[in-house]
Amino acid sequence: MLGEIYDTTFAPAAGIVKDNTTAAKWYRMAAEQGHAHARRRLTRLYALGMGVPKNYFRAVGWLLLSQL
């Protein structure tokens, strides 16, 4: 998943700037295609307001979808 590159603590070591907004964009694309891990990552970003506006309803929605 491309979102991992921008989201993880290893991003700076790879020469990539950590960017939660870009990570959320890539996670969303993967999540909309049914990728469960991307859905769980979006849950975390929405719950903490990292790169996206804090929104517990969306966080719970993505969490529930990740279980399908």
C-alpha positions as CSV (number, residue, x, y, z in Angstrom):
1,M,0.0,0.0,0.0
2,L,1.3,3.3,-1.0
3,G,-0.2,5.0,2.1
4,E,2.3,3.1,4.3
5,I,5.2,5.0,2.7
6,Y,3.8,8.4,3.9
7,D,2.4,7.2,7.2
8,T,5.1,5.1,8.9
9,T,8.0,6.2,11.0
10,F,10.3,4.8,8.4
11,A,9.3,7.4,5.8
12,P,12.2,9.8,6.7
13,A,14.7,7.0,6.5
14,A,13.6,6.3,2.9
15,G,13.9,10.0,2.0
16,I,10.2,10.6,2.0
17,V,8.5,13.2,4.2
18,K,5.9,11.9,6.5
19,D,2.6,13.3,5.3
20,N,-0.7,12.0,6.8
21,T,-2.9,13.9,4.3
22,T,-1.2,12.0,1.4
23,A,-1.3,8.8,3.4
24,A,-5.0,9.2,3.9
25,K,-5.6,9.8,0.2
26,W,-3.8,6.6,-0.7
27,Y,-5.4,4.6,2.1
28,R,-8.8,5.8,1.0
29,M,-8.2,4.6,-2.6
30,A,-7.2,1.2,-1.3
31,A,-10.0,1.1,1.2
32,E,-12.6,1.8,-1.4
33,Q,-11.3,-1.2,-3.4
34,G,-11.9,-3.4,-0.3
35,H,-8.4,-3.5,1.3
36,A,-9.0,-4.2,5.0
37,H,-5.7,-3.0,6.3
38,A,-6.2,0.4,4.5
39,R,-9.6,0.6,6.2
40,R,-8.1,0.0,9.6
41,R,-5.5,2.7,8.9
42,L,-8.2,5.2,7.9
43,T,-9.9,4.4,11.2
44,R,-6.9,5.5,13.1
45,L,-6.4,8.6,11.0
46,Y,-10.0,9.7,11.4
47,A,-10.1,8.9,15.1
48,L,-7.0,11.0,15.8
49,G,-7.6,13.7,13.2
50,M,-4.3,13.0,11.5
51,G,-4.3,14.2,7.9
52,V,-8.1,14.3,7.9
53,P,-10.6,16.2,10.1
54,K,-11.3,14.3,13.3
55,N,-14.5,12.3,12.8
56,Y,-15.4,9.4,15.1
57,F,-18.4,8.5,12.9
58,R,-16.2,7.9,9.9
59,A,-13.6,6.2,12.0
60,V,-16.2,3.7,13.2
61,G,-17.6,3.3,9.7
62,W,-14.2,2.4,8.3
63,L,-13.6,0.1,11.3
64,L,-16.9,-1.8,10.6
65,L,-16.1,-2.1,6.9
66,S,-12.7,-3.5,7.7
67,Q,-14.4,-6.5,9.3
68,L,-16.2,-7.5,6.2
